[in-house]
Amino acid sequence: MKELFGQRLREQCLKHHLTLEQVAEKADLSANYIGMVERGLKEPGLATIVKILNALNISADELLCDLVPSASHVTDDEISKRLEGLTPMQKKVALDLLDTYITNLPYLTKEE
């Protein structure tokens, strides 16, 4: 999964004609870290993903579509518990990501 995320990040950088140094600067991250993410050596957390999305000015689905694993084992209580400790801004971002995931469920769960 880390490799696919890194590949998509690299593709988006190229698409937007940005070097990893430019993305790193816009995201307030180190170029070394962005390079490690691109190579699949690091897996960024939610806050870092949001910084990268903002730096590239793209929506979450452009990097995360097909990367979010099945959550069949997760209960409503677990979801609520995980949202409890977040700030209002973090909750909004988490809900935006969830909305993107739900919107794409028909494509993600289509059996071939």
N, C-alpha and C positions, 0 to 999 in steps of 0.2 A: 504494500500500500504506500509506503514511504517513497518508493521509486516512482510509482505512477504520479503521486502528488508532485514530486520534483520535476518529472517530465512535463507535466502540465504547467508548472510554474515557469519552466524554461521556455515553453511554447508561447506563453502569454507575454513574457519579456520580449521575445523576438517579435511577436505580433505588434506590440506597442513600441517597438524600436528603442527599448531600454536595456542598458547593461545591468548586470547584477549589482554593480556599484551604485548606479542611479536608483534602483529599486531599494537597495539597502539604505541609502541616504533618505529617501522619501519615507521609508518605513521606520526610520530611526533604529536600524539594526546594523550589525557589522556585515561587510561584504563577504567575509569569511563564513559567517553563519548562513547567509543566503546561498552561498556556493555549496555548503554542506547539505542544505535542504534540497537544492536542485539535484545533487548527486544521490539523494536518498539516504544520507548518513545521519540526518537529524529529522525528527518529527516535531513540527512546531505545535505549540498549544493554541488554544482558541484565541487568546489575546494576540498572539503573534500572527496567526492566520488573518485576523481582522486587520492588523497593520499592513500585511502584504496585500490584501484585497484593496485597501484604501490607497496604497502606493500605486497599484496598477489601475485603480479606478474601475474595478470589475466586480461583478456579483459573485457570491459564494459558489453558485452552481457551476461556474466556469472552471473552478479548481476542484470542487468536491463531488460533483455528480459522479455516481457509481463508486465513490470511495467510502461512503457511510455504510458500515456493516449493518446487517439485519439486527433489529433490536427486539426480537420476539420474546426474549427473556426479561425484558425491562417492564416493570409495572408502573402504573400511574404514580404510585407512592414514591418510587425511586426517582422518577422524573421530577416530581415536586421537590423532593429532598435535595436534588442536585441544583435546582434553581434557587432554593432558599437563601443560600449564602452569597448570591451574586448581587452586584450593585444594579440599580435600575438600568444603566446603560448596557451592562453585560447581559441582563435579562432580555433586553430588546434585541441585541445581537443574536443571542441563543434562539430566540423566537423567530428571527428572520431566517436563520439557518434551518430551523425546523420547518418553517413554511416552504423554503426552497426544496427541502427533502420531500415533504408531503406532495408538493406540486409535481415532483418528478417520480413519485411512486409508481404510476402506471408504466413508465419506461424502465424503471429499475427492477420491477417484479415480473415483467413480461417474460414468459417462458417461450423458448424457441424450440 
